[in-house]
Amino acid sequence: MPDLQWRKSSFTNPETCVEVAGTADGVLIRNSNAPERGTLAFTTAEFSAWLRGCKAGEFDDLAGI
């Protein structure tokens, strides 16, 4: 998938780096420090639901895990 435009979160650091790329089918997510480990694929609807949950604070309790 060399034509993908990967974007990093502005909250990343050298130890934790998340990237996302939009596709015709949805969104891919990967660890940019280890891209060879693969990606997670989400449909547009799945990713949209997850983002809405994040913005609403539904996953805030997981931040300290």
All heavy atoms as a GROMACS GRO file, in nm:
protein
  492
    1MET      N    1   0.081  -0.118   0.000
    1MET     CA    2   0.000   0.000   0.000
    1MET      C    3   0.086   0.126   0.000
    1MET      O    4   0.075   0.210   0.087
    1MET     CB    5  -0.092   0.000   0.122
    1MET     CG    6  -0.193  -0.111   0.121
    1MET     SD    7  -0.298  -0.109   0.266
    1MET     CE    8  -0.220  -0.240   0.360
    2PRO      N    9   0.174   0.138  -0.096
    2PRO     CA   10   0.268   0.251  -0.098
    2PRO      C   11   0.204   0.386  -0.126
    2PRO      O   12   0.261   0.488  -0.095
    2PRO     CB   13   0.366   0.214  -0.210
    2PRO     CG   14   0.289   0.122  -0.298
    2PRO     CD   15   0.192   0.049  -0.209
    3ASP      N   16   0.084   0.392  -0.182
    3ASP     CA   17   0.022   0.520  -0.217
    3ASP      C   18  -0.056   0.583  -0.103
    3ASP      O   19  -0.114   0.689  -0.120
    3ASP     CB   20  -0.071   0.501  -0.337
    3ASP     CG   21   0.004   0.461  -0.462
    3ASP    OD1   22   0.124   0.492  -0.472
    3ASP    OD2   23  -0.058   0.400  -0.550
    4LEU      N   24  -0.060   0.518   0.010
    4LEU     CA   25  -0.136   0.572   0.123
    4LEU      C   26  -0.066   0.694   0.182
    4LEU      O   27   0.056   0.700   0.189
    4LEU     CB   28  -0.153   0.466   0.233
    4LEU     CG   29  -0.239   0.347   0.196
    4LEU    CD1   30  -0.236   0.245   0.310
    4LEU    CD2   31  -0.381   0.390   0.165
    5GLN      N   32  -0.146   0.789   0.227
    5GLN     CA   33  -0.095   0.909   0.293
    5GLN      C   34  -0.114   0.891   0.444
    5GLN      O   35  -0.222   0.916   0.496
    5GLN     CB   36  -0.169   1.033   0.243
    5GLN     CG   37  -0.151   1.059   0.096
    5GLN     CD   38  -0.008   1.092   0.062
    5GLN    OE1   39   0.055   1.174   0.128
    5GLN    NE2   40   0.044   1.028  -0.040
    6TRP      N   41  -0.009   0.844   0.512
    6TRP     CA   42  -0.017   0.821   0.656
    6TRP      C   43  -0.002   0.953   0.730
    6TRP      O   44   0.081   1.037   0.695
    6TRP     CB   45   0.093   0.724   0.700
    6TRP     CG   46   0.067   0.585   0.652
    6TRP    CD1   47   0.120   0.526   0.541
    6TRP    CD2   48  -0.019   0.489   0.712
    6TRP    NE1   49   0.071   0.399   0.528
    6TRP    CE2   50  -0.014   0.373   0.632
    6TRP    CE3   51  -0.100   0.489   0.825
    6TRP    CZ2   52  -0.086   0.258   0.662
    6TRP    CZ3   53  -0.172   0.375   0.855
    6TRP    CH2   54  -0.165   0.261   0.774
    7ARG      N   55  -0.084   0.972   0.836
    7ARG     CA   56  -0.077   1.092   0.919
    7ARG      C   57  -0.057   1.050   1.064
    7ARG      O   58  -0.123   0.958   1.112
    7ARG     CB   59  -0.206   1.173   0.908
    7ARG     CG   60  -0.226   1.228   0.771
    7ARG     CD   61  -0.348   1.316   0.765
    7ARG     NE   62  -0.468   1.234   0.782
    7ARG     CZ   63  -0.589   1.285   0.798
    7ARG    NH1   64  -0.608   1.414   0.802
    7ARG    NH2   65  -0.693   1.206   0.811
    8LYS      N   66   0.033   1.120   1.132
    8LYS     CA   67   0.060   1.093   1.273
    8LYS      C   68  -0.022   1.185   1.362
    8LYS      O   69  -0.047   1.300   1.328
    8LYS     CB   70   0.208   1.115   1.306
    8LYS     CG   71   0.300   1.016   1.243
    8LYS     CD   72   0.443   1.042   1.286
    8LYS     CE   73   0.536   0.947   1.215
    8LYS     NZ   74   0.676   0.968   1.252
    9SER      N   75  -0.059   1.131   1.475
    9SER     CA   76  -0.127   1.213   1.576
    9SER      C   77  -0.029   1.317   1.630
    9SER      O   78   0.089   1.288   1.647
    9SER     CB   79  -0.176   1.124   1.690
    9SER     OG   80  -0.214   1.202   1.800
   10SER      N   81  -0.079   1.434   1.660
   10SER     CA   82   0.007   1.537   1.718
   10SER      C   83   0.042   1.504   1.863
   10SER      O   84   0.126   1.569   1.923
   10SER     CB   85  -0.062   1.674   1.711
   10SER     OG   86  -0.182   1.672   1.786
   11PHE      N   87  -0.020   1.401   1.920
   11PHE     CA   88   0.005   1.360   2.058
   11PHE      C   89   0.106   1.246   2.067
   11PHE      O   90   0.128   1.191   2.174
   11PHE     CB   91  -0.125   1.319   2.127
   11PHE     CG   92  -0.220   1.434   2.145
   11PHE    CD1   93  -0.318   1.458   2.051
   11PHE    CD2   94  -0.209   1.519   2.253
   11PHE    CE1   95  -0.406   1.565   2.066
   11PHE    CE2   96  -0.295   1.626   2.269
   11PHE     CZ   97  -0.394   1.649   2.175
   12THR      N   98   0.169   1.209   1.955
   12THR     CA   99   0.264   1.100   1.958
   12THR      C  100   0.396   1.144   2.019
   12THR      O  101   0.426   1.262   2.032
   12THR     CB  102   0.290   1.044   1.816
   12THR    OG1  103   0.348   1.148   1.737
   12THR    CG2  104   0.164   0.993   1.752
   13ASN      N  105   0.475   1.045   2.057
   13ASN     CA  106   0.610   1.068   2.107
   13ASN      C  107   0.697   0.953   2.055
   13ASN      O  108   0.645   0.861   1.991
   13ASN     CB  109   0.611   1.079   2.260
   13ASN     CG  110   0.561   0.954   2.327
   13ASN    OD1  111   0.612   0.844   2.301
   13ASN    ND2  112   0.463   0.966   2.414
   14PRO      N  113   0.827   0.953   2.079
   14PRO     CA  114   0.913   0.847   2.023
   14PRO      C  115   0.874   0.706   2.065
   14PRO      O  116   0.896   0.611   1.991
   14PRO     CB  117   1.052   0.883   2.075
   14PRO     CG  118   1.046   1.030   2.097
   14PRO     CD  119   0.905   1.059   2.144
   15GLU      N  120   0.813   0.689   2.182
   15GLU     CA  121   0.777   0.556   2.228
   15GLU      C  122   0.640   0.512   2.176
   15GLU      O  123   0.612   0.394   2.164
   15GLU     CB  124   0.775   0.548   2.381
   15GLU     CG  125   0.911   0.568   2.446
   15GLU     CD  126   0.947   0.715   2.461
   15GLU    OE1  127   0.857   0.799   2.482
   15GLU    OE2  128   1.066   0.747   2.449
   16THR      N  129   0.552   0.607   2.152
   16THR     CA  130   0.415   0.577   2.114
   16THR      C  131   0.379   0.660   1.993
   16THR      O  132   0.358   0.780   2.003
   16THR     CB  133   0.318   0.612   2.229
   16THR    OG1  134   0.363   0.550   2.347
   16THR    CG2  135   0.178   0.567   2.198
   17CYS      N  136   0.370   0.595   1.879
   17CYS     CA  137   0.342   0.670   1.757
   17CYS      C  138   0.233   0.598   1.677
   17CYS      O  139   0.252   0.488   1.629
   17CYS     CB  140   0.468   0.684   1.673
   17CYS     SG  141   0.445   0.798   1.537
   18VAL      N  142   0.118   0.662   1.666
   18VAL     CA  143   0.005   0.608   1.594
   18VAL      C  144  -0.012   0.687   1.464
   18VAL      O  145  -0.003   0.809   1.463
   18VAL     CB  146  -0.124   0.619   1.679
   18VAL    CG1  147  -0.244   0.570   1.602
   18VAL    CG2  148  -0.106   0.541   1.808
   19GLU      N  149  -0.038   0.614   1.356
   19GLU     CA  150  -0.063   0.677   1.227
   19GLU      C  151  -0.195   0.625   1.172
   19GLU      O  152  -0.233   0.510   1.197
   19GLU     CB  153   0.046   0.642   1.126
   19GLU     CG  154   0.181   0.701   1.155
   19GLU     CD  155   0.283   0.662   1.050
   19GLU    OE1  156   0.292   0.545   1.013
   19GLU    OE2  157   0.354   0.753   1.006
   20VAL      N  158  -0.262   0.708   1.093
   20VAL     CA  159  -0.384   0.667   1.026
   20VAL      C  160  -0.373   0.702   0.877
   20VAL      O  161  -0.302   0.796   0.840
   20VAL     CB  162  -0.510   0.734   1.085
   20VAL    CG1  163  -0.530   0.694   1.228
   20VAL    CG2  164  -0.505   0.884   1.071
   21ALA      N  165  -0.443   0.625   0.796
   21ALA     CA  166  -0.449   0.653   0.653
   21ALA      C  167  -0.590   0.622   0.605
   21ALA      O  168  -0.648   0.519   0.640
   21ALA     CB  169  -0.348   0.567   0.576
   22GLY      N  170  -0.645   0.714   0.527
   22GLY     CA  171  -0.776   0.692   0.469
   22GLY      C  172  -0.765   0.608   0.344
   22GLY      O  173  -0.668   0.618   0.268
   23THR      N  174  -0.862   0.520   0.324
   23THR     CA  175  -0.869   0.436   0.204
   23THR      C  176  -1.008   0.453   0.143
   23THR      O  177  -1.096   0.516   0.202
   23THR     CB  178  -0.846   0.288   0.238
   23THR    OG1  179  -0.959   0.239   0.311
   23THR    CG2  180  -0.718   0.267   0.317
   24ALA      N  181  -1.028   0.393   0.028
   24ALA     CA  182  -1.160   0.396  -0.036
   24ALA      C  183  -1.264   0.325   0.051
   24ALA      O  184  -1.382   0.357   0.045
   24ALA     CB  185  -1.152   0.331  -0.173
   25ASP      N  186  -1.220   0.230   0.133
   25ASP     CA  187  -1.310   0.150   0.215
   25ASP      C  188  -1.322   0.197   0.359
   25ASP      O  189  -1.405   0.146   0.434
   25ASP     CB  190  -1.266   0.004   0.215
   25ASP     CG  191  -1.268  -0.057   0.076
   25ASP    OD1  192  -1.361  -0.025   0.000
   25ASP    OD2  193  -1.177  -0.134   0.044
   26GLY      N  194  -1.234   0.286   0.403
   26GLY     CA  195  -1.238   0.330   0.542
   26GLY      C  196  -1.107   0.387   0.589
   26GLY      O  197  -1.048   0.472   0.524
   27VAL      N  198  -1.058   0.334   0.702
   27VAL     CA  199  -0.938   0.388   0.767
   27VAL      C  200  -0.848   0.275   0.813
   27VAL      O  201  -0.896   0.174   0.864
   27VAL     CB  202  -0.977   0.476   0.889
   27VAL    CG1  203  -0.856   0.526   0.963
   27VAL    CG2  204  -1.064   0.593   0.845
   28LEU      N  205  -0.718   0.293   0.795
   28LEU     CA  206  -0.619   0.200   0.848
   28LEU      C  207  -0.544   0.268   0.961
   28LEU      O  208  -0.517   0.389   0.955
   28LEU     CB  209  -0.518   0.158   0.739
   28LEU     CG  210  -0.575   0.085   0.620
   28LEU    CD1  211  -0.464   0.061   0.517
   28LEU    CD2  212  -0.639  -0.046   0.660
   29ILE      N  213  -0.507   0.193   1.063
   29ILE     CA  214  -0.432   0.244   1.177
   29ILE      C  215  -0.312   0.154   1.198
   29ILE      O  216  -0.324   0.031   1.188
   29ILE     CB  217  -0.517   0.247   1.305
   29ILE    CG1  218  -0.639   0.338   1.285
   29ILE    CG2  219  -0.435   0.295   1.425
   29ILE    CD1  220  -0.735   0.337   1.401
   30ARG      N  221  -0.196   0.213   1.228
   30ARG     CA  222  -0.076   0.133   1.255
   30ARG      C  223   0.015   0.204   1.353
   30ARG      O  224   0.002   0.324   1.378
   30ARG     CB  225   0.001   0.104   1.127
   30ARG     CG  226   0.072   0.225   1.069
   30ARG     CD  227   0.150   0.191   0.946
   30ARG     NE  228   0.223   0.308   0.896
   30ARG     CZ  229   0.292   0.308   0.786
   30ARG    NH1  230   0.299   0.200   0.710
   30ARG    NH2  231   0.356   0.418   0.748
   31ASN      N  232   0.109   0.127   1.406
   31ASN     CA  233   0.216   0.180   1.490
   31ASN      C  234   0.330   0.215   1.396
   31ASN      O  235   0.390   0.125   1.336
   31ASN     CB  236   0.259   0.075   1.593
   31ASN     CG  237   0.374   0.120   1.680
   31ASN    OD1  238   0.447   0.212   1.647
   31ASN    ND2  239   0.391   0.052   1.791
   32SER      N  240   0.363   0.342   1.382
   32SER     CA  241   0.467   0.379   1.285
   32SER      C  242   0.606   0.333   1.328
   32SER      O  243   0.696   0.327   1.246
   32SER     CB  244   0.467   0.530   1.261
   32SER     OG  245   0.509   0.598   1.376
   33ASN      N  246   0.623   0.300   1.455
   33ASN     CA  247   0.751   0.246   1.499
   33ASN      C  248   0.770   0.101   1.457
   33ASN      O  249   0.881   0.050   1.461
   33ASN     CB  250   0.765   0.258   1.652
   33ASN     CG  251   0.776   0.402   1.696
   33ASN    OD1  252   0.824   0.487   1.623
   33ASN    ND2  253   0.730   0.429   1.816
   34ALA      N  254   0.661   0.034   1.420
   34ALA     CA  255   0.667  -0.106   1.379
   34ALA      C  256   0.564  -0.133   1.269
   34ALA      O  257   0.474  -0.215   1.286
   34ALA     CB  258   0.645  -0.198   1.498
   35PRO      N  259   0.574  -0.066   1.155
   35PRO     CA  260   0.473  -0.084   1.049
   35PRO      C  261   0.467  -0.226   0.994
   35PRO      O  262   0.364  -0.269   0.943
   35PRO     CB  263   0.514   0.016   0.942
   35PRO     CG  264   0.658   0.044   0.968
   35PRO     CD  265   0.678   0.028   1.116
   36GLU      N  266   0.575  -0.301   1.010
   36GLU     CA  267   0.578  -0.439   0.961
   36GLU      C  268   0.484  -0.530   1.041
   36GLU      O  269   0.452  -0.641   0.998
   36GLU     CB  270   0.721  -0.495   0.965
   36GLU     CG  271   0.776  -0.522   1.103
   36GLU     CD  272   0.825  -0.398   1.180
   36GLU    OE1  273   0.824  -0.287   1.125
   36GLU    OE2  274   0.865  -0.416   1.296
   37ARG      N  275   0.438  -0.484   1.154
   37ARG     CA  276   0.348  -0.564   1.238
   37ARG      C  277   0.203  -0.557   1.189
   37ARG      O  278   0.116  -0.621   1.245
   37ARG     CB  279   0.358  -0.520   1.383
   37ARG     CG  280   0.497  -0.550   1.440
   37ARG     CD  281   0.513  -0.507   1.581
   37ARG     NE  282   0.432  -0.592   1.668
   37ARG     CZ  283   0.412  -0.567   1.796
   37ARG    NH1  284   0.466  -0.461   1.851
   37ARG    NH2  285   0.338  -0.648   1.870
   38GLY      N  286   0.179  -0.479   1.084
   38GLY     CA  287   0.047  -0.476   1.024
   38GLY      C  288  -0.037  -0.357   1.064
   38GLY      O  289   0.010  -0.265   1.131
   39THR      N  290  -0.160  -0.360   1.018
   39THR     CA  291  -0.253  -0.250   1.041
   39THR      C  292  -0.386  -0.303   1.093
   39THR      O  293  -0.419  -0.420   1.078
   39THR     CB  294  -0.280  -0.172   0.911
   39THR    OG1  295  -0.337  -0.261   0.816
   39THR    CG2  296  -0.153  -0.111   0.854
   40LEU      N  297  -0.461  -0.214   1.151
   40LEU     CA  298  -0.600  -0.240   1.187
   40LEU      C  299  -0.685  -0.168   1.083
   40LEU      O  300  -0.658  -0.053   1.049
   40LEU     CB  301  -0.634  -0.185   1.325
   40LEU     CG  302  -0.558  -0.246   1.442
   40LEU    CD1  303  -0.589  -0.169   1.571
   40LEU    CD2  304  -0.596  -0.392   1.458
   41ALA      N  305  -0.786  -0.237   1.030
   41ALA     CA  306  -0.873  -0.178   0.928
   41ALA      C  307  -1.013  -0.157   0.984
   41ALA      O  308  -1.068  -0.245   1.051
   41ALA     CB  309  -0.879  -0.270   0.806
   42PHE      N  310  -1.068  -0.038   0.959
   42PHE     CA  311  -1.202  -0.003   1.004
   42PHE      C  312  -1.280   0.054   0.887
   42PHE      O  313  -1.225   0.129   0.806
   42PHE     CB  314  -1.197   0.102   1.116
   42PHE     CG  315  -1.129   0.053   1.240
   42PHE    CD1  316  -0.994   0.075   1.260
   42PHE    CD2  317  -1.201  -0.016   1.337
   42PHE    CE1  318  -0.931   0.029   1.375
   42PHE    CE2  319  -1.139  -0.062   1.451
   42PHE     CZ  320  -1.004  -0.040   1.470
   43THR      N  321  -1.409   0.023   0.881
   43THR     CA  322  -1.493   0.089   0.782
   43THR      C  323  -1.508   0.235   0.825
   43THR      O  324  -1.481   0.272   0.940
   43THR     CB  325  -1.632   0.024   0.774
   43THR    OG1  326  -1.700   0.045   0.898
   43THR    CG2  327  -1.623  -0.125   0.742
   44THR      N  328  -1.558   0.316   0.734
   44THR     CA  329  -1.582   0.457   0.768
   44THR      C  330  -1.681   0.469   0.882
   44THR      O  331  -1.661   0.549   0.975
   44THR     CB  332  -1.633   0.532   0.644
   44THR    OG1  333  -1.535   0.520   0.540
   44THR    CG2  334  -1.656   0.679   0.674
   45ALA      N  335  -1.786   0.386   0.881
   45ALA     CA  336  -1.886   0.391   0.988
   45ALA      C  337  -1.826   0.350   1.122
   45ALA      O  338  -1.855   0.412   1.226
   45ALA     CB  339  -2.004   0.301   0.953
   46GLU      N  340  -1.743   0.246   1.123
   46GLU     CA  341  -1.680   0.201   1.247
   46GLU      C  342  -1.587   0.308   1.304
   46GLU      O  343  -1.591   0.338   1.423
   46GLU     CB  344  -1.599   0.073   1.222
   46GLU     CG  345  -1.684  -0.048   1.195
   46GLU     CD  346  -1.602  -0.164   1.142
   46GLU    OE1  347  -1.494  -0.145   1.084
   46GLU    OE2  348  -1.650  -0.278   1.159
   47PHE      N  349  -1.505   0.367   1.217
   47PHE     CA  350  -1.411   0.469   1.262
   47PHE      C  351  -1.485   0.593   1.312
   47PHE      O  352  -1.449   0.653   1.414
   47PHE     CB  353  -1.313   0.504   1.151
   47PHE     CG  354  -1.196   0.586   1.197
   47PHE    CD1  355  -1.098   0.530   1.277
   47PHE    CD2  356  -1.184   0.719   1.162
   47PHE    CE1  357  -0.989   0.605   1.322
   47PHE    CE2  358  -1.076   0.795   1.206
   47PHE     CZ  359  -0.979   0.738   1.285
   48SER      N  360  -1.590   0.630   1.244
   48SER     CA  361  -1.670   0.745   1.284
   48SER      C  362  -1.732   0.722   1.422
   48SER      O  363  -1.729   0.811   1.508
   48SER     CB  364  -1.780   0.771   1.181
   48SER     OG  365  -1.860   0.879   1.220
   49ALA      N  366  -1.784   0.602   1.446
   49ALA     CA  367  -1.843   0.570   1.577
   49ALA      C  368  -1.737   0.575   1.686
   49ALA      O  369  -1.761   0.626   1.796
   49ALA     CB  370  -1.908   0.431   1.573
   50TRP      N  371  -1.619   0.524   1.657
   50TRP     CA  372  -1.510   0.524   1.755
   50TRP      C  373  -1.467   0.668   1.786
   50TRP      O  374  -1.450   0.704   1.904
   50TRP     CB  375  -1.392   0.442   1.703
   50TRP     CG  376  -1.278   0.436   1.798
   50TRP    CD1  377  -1.270   0.362   1.911
   50TRP    CD2  378  -1.155   0.508   1.787
   50TRP    NE1  379  -1.148   0.385   1.973
   50TRP    CE2  380  -1.077   0.473   1.899
   50TRP    CE3  381  -1.106   0.598   1.695
   50TRP    CZ2  382  -0.950   0.527   1.919
   50TRP    CZ3  383  -0.979   0.651   1.715
   50TRP    CH2  384  -0.904   0.615   1.827
   51LEU      N  385  -1.453   0.751   1.684
   51LEU     CA  386  -1.415   0.891   1.708
   51LEU      C  387  -1.519   0.964   1.790
   51LEU      O  388  -1.485   1.041   1.881
   51LEU     CB  389  -1.395   0.964   1.574
   51LEU     CG  390  -1.263   0.943   1.504
   51LEU    CD1  391  -1.262   1.020   1.372
   51LEU    CD2  392  -1.147   0.983   1.590
   52ARG      N  393  -1.647   0.941   1.760
   52ARG     CA  394  -1.753   1.006   1.839
   52ARG      C  395  -1.743   0.964   1.985
   52ARG      O  396  -1.759   1.046   2.076
   52ARG     CB  397  -1.890   0.973   1.781
   52ARG     CG  398  -1.921   1.049   1.653
   52ARG     CD  399  -2.068   1.039   1.612
   52ARG     NE  400  -2.123   0.904   1.616
   52ARG     CZ  401  -2.120   0.817   1.515
   52ARG    NH1  402  -2.063   0.850   1.401
   52ARG    NH2  403  -2.175   0.697   1.528
   53GLY      N  404  -1.715   0.835   2.009
   53GLY     CA  405  -1.698   0.787   2.146
   53GLY      C  406  -1.580   0.852   2.215
   53GLY      O  407  -1.588   0.890   2.332
   54CYS      N  408  -1.470   0.867   2.141
   54CYS     CA  409  -1.350   0.932   2.199
   54CYS      C  410  -1.381   1.077   2.235
   54CYS      O  411  -1.347   1.122   2.345
   54CYS     CB  412  -1.234   0.928   2.101
   54CYS     SG  413  -1.162   0.766   2.079
   55LYS      N  414  -1.443   1.147   2.144
   55LYS     CA  415  -1.475   1.288   2.169
   55LYS      C  416  -1.572   1.305   2.285
   55LYS      O  417  -1.568   1.406   2.355
   55LYS     CB  418  -1.531   1.352   2.043
   55LYS     CG  419  -1.427   1.367   1.935
   55LYS     CD  420  -1.487   1.424   1.807
   55LYS     CE  421  -1.382   1.437   1.699
   55LYS     NZ  422  -1.439   1.494   1.574
   56ALA      N  423  -1.658   1.205   2.307
   56ALA     CA  424  -1.754   1.211   2.416
   56ALA      C  425  -1.695   1.164   2.549
   56ALA      O  426  -1.762   1.166   2.652
   56ALA     CB  427  -1.876   1.125   2.383
   57GLY      N  428  -1.569   1.120   2.549
   57GLY     CA  429  -1.502   1.078   2.671
   57GLY      C  430  -1.532   0.936   2.714
   57GLY      O  431  -1.500   0.896   2.825
   58GLU      N  432  -1.592   0.856   2.625
   58GLU     CA  433  -1.632   0.719   2.660
   58GLU      C  434  -1.515   0.626   2.692
   58GLU      O  435  -1.536   0.522   2.756
   58GLU     CB  436  -1.716   0.659   2.547
   58GLU     CG  437  -1.848   0.728   2.530
   58GLU     CD  438  -1.929   0.673   2.413
   58GLU    OE1  439  -1.888   0.572   2.352
   58GLU    OE2  440  -2.034   0.732   2.383
   59PHE      N  441  -1.396   0.662   2.651
   59PHE     CA  442  -1.280   0.574   2.672
   59PHE      C  443  -1.174   0.636   2.763
   59PHE      O  444  -1.064   0.584   2.775
   59PHE     CB  445  -1.218   0.536   2.537
   59PHE     CG  446  -1.319   0.484   2.439
   59PHE    CD1  447  -1.354   0.558   2.327
   59PHE    CD2  448  -1.381   0.362   2.458
   59PHE    CE1  449  -1.447   0.512   2.236
   59PHE    CE2  450  -1.475   0.314   2.371
   59PHE     CZ  451  -1.508   0.389   2.258
   60ASP      N  452  -1.208   0.746   2.826
   60ASP     CA  453  -1.112   0.816   2.912
   60ASP      C  454  -1.058   0.728   3.024
   60ASP      O  455  -0.944   0.744   3.067
   60ASP     CB  456  -1.173   0.942   2.971
   60ASP     CG  457  -1.193   1.052   2.868
   60ASP    OD1  458  -1.150   1.034   2.752
   60ASP    OD2  459  -1.254   1.155   2.904
   61ASP      N  460  -1.137   0.632   3.072
   61ASP     CA  461  -1.091   0.546   3.180
   61ASP      C  462  -0.980   0.452   3.135
   61ASP      O  463  -0.908   0.396   3.218
   61ASP     CB  464  -1.208   0.463   3.236
   61ASP     CG  465  -1.268   0.371   3.134
   61ASP    OD1  466  -1.293   0.415   3.018
   61ASP    OD2  467  -1.291   0.254   3.166
   62LEU      N  468  -0.960   0.436   3.005
   62LEU     CA  469  -0.855   0.347   2.955
   62LEU      C  470  -0.720   0.418   2.937
   62LEU      O  471  -0.619   0.352   2.911
   62LEU     CB  472  -0.898   0.289   2.819
   62LEU     CG  473  -1.026   0.207   2.821
   62LEU    CD1  474  -1.065   0.167   2.680
   62LEU    CD2  475  -1.012   0.086   2.910
   63ALA      N  476  -0.715   0.548   2.953
   63ALA     CA  477  -0.594   0.624   2.928
   63ALA      C  478  -0.480   0.588   3.020
   63ALA      O  479  -0.364   0.598   2.983
   63ALA     CB  480  -0.622   0.774   2.937
   64GLY      N  481  -0.509   0.542   3.140
   64GLY     CA  482  -0.403   0.510   3.235
   64GLY      C  483  -0.362   0.364   3.235
   64GLY      O  484  -0.281   0.323   3.317
   65ILE      N  485  -0.414   0.286   3.142
   65ILE     CA  486  -0.383   0.142   3.140
   65ILE      C  487  -0.241   0.120   3.096
   65ILE      O  488  -0.189   0.178   3.010
   65ILE     CB  489  -0.480   0.066   3.048
   65ILE    CG1  490  -0.620   0.073   3.106
   65ILE    CG2  491  -0.436  -0.076   3.027
   65ILE    CD1  492  -0.726   0.008   3.022
   0.00000   0.00000   0.00000
